[in-house]
């Protein structure tokens, strides 16, 4: 089976390219499951119930979140109600949301999905290694395919988690830094790993924000509003092929869809819709 993790969705440009390209991408790549990190989807910080529904309608099957999870307080009730959106599992148990999700893929296979925050250069959180052990102990035993979104700043945090979970999960894929890394690999135990799958949003930016605003504040220390940029939107993520019987990954490949390709995917999906009706 084929699973796509879409990297941090930043603001309207990130959401727009997902809506535009994802239906065609699902058909072209024969994707069985799509996961997206949505913690920056609302104006660059947080997610709202309306945006959650927008991403699900576009073809996203499960949404993971990170350190900006509760920037929009209205998301908290939805996180308790819906089973396909997860909080970082090393957040306090009192925090709104579920520690993991079990989502049925298009091929009928149930997939476990969870998220963890790193601890280097990030706000204090519970031990991610202990949280990973707890999630895997509580995951239904029949679930063989399991994907972790490791939301961390330091590559060392992510690499350690990949090695710790090698052979115990199908994939450990990093998010948070908004910069795709070229270290995708299959670890010895059969776990697909990558430090960061990249950002889905405007790449003519500083991590999704307007260059002029970030530069002004960096140079002068005068506060400005870091508005979401608009130029060069891209859909970035990583596709992992998994043996659904063993849960072991068999391939991992980076993905980057830019404007012209997104247009072609949109047109292909539109043309295919009438024949499928």
GIWO-V256732 format. One record per run of one state. SS is the DSSP state (a for helix, b for strand, c for the rest). FROM is the first residue (numbers start at 1). TO is the last residue. If there is no record, write none. Layout:
((SS	FROM	TO) (SS	FROM	TO))
//
This chain:
((c	1	1) (b	2	6) (c	7	8) (b	9	9) (c	10	10) (a	11	29) (c	30	32) (b	33	37) (c	38	48) (a	49	58) (c	59	61) (b	62	64) (c	65	74) (a	75	81) (c	82	84) (b	85	86) (c	87	87) (b	88	88) (c	89	97) (b	98	98) (c	99	99) (b	100	104) (c	105	109) (b	110	117) (c	118	127) (a	128	138) (c	139	144) (b	145	151) (c	152	154) (a	155	165) (b	166	166) (c	167	168) (b	169	169) (c	170	170) (b	171	175) (c	176	184) (b	185	186) (c	187	191) (b	192	194) (c	195	199) (b	200	202) (c	203	205) (b	206	206) (c	207	208) (b	209	209) (c	210	210) (a	211	220) (c	221	227) (b	228	228) (c	229	232) (b	233	242) (c	243	248) (b	249	257) (c	258	258) (a	259	276) (c	277	277))
//
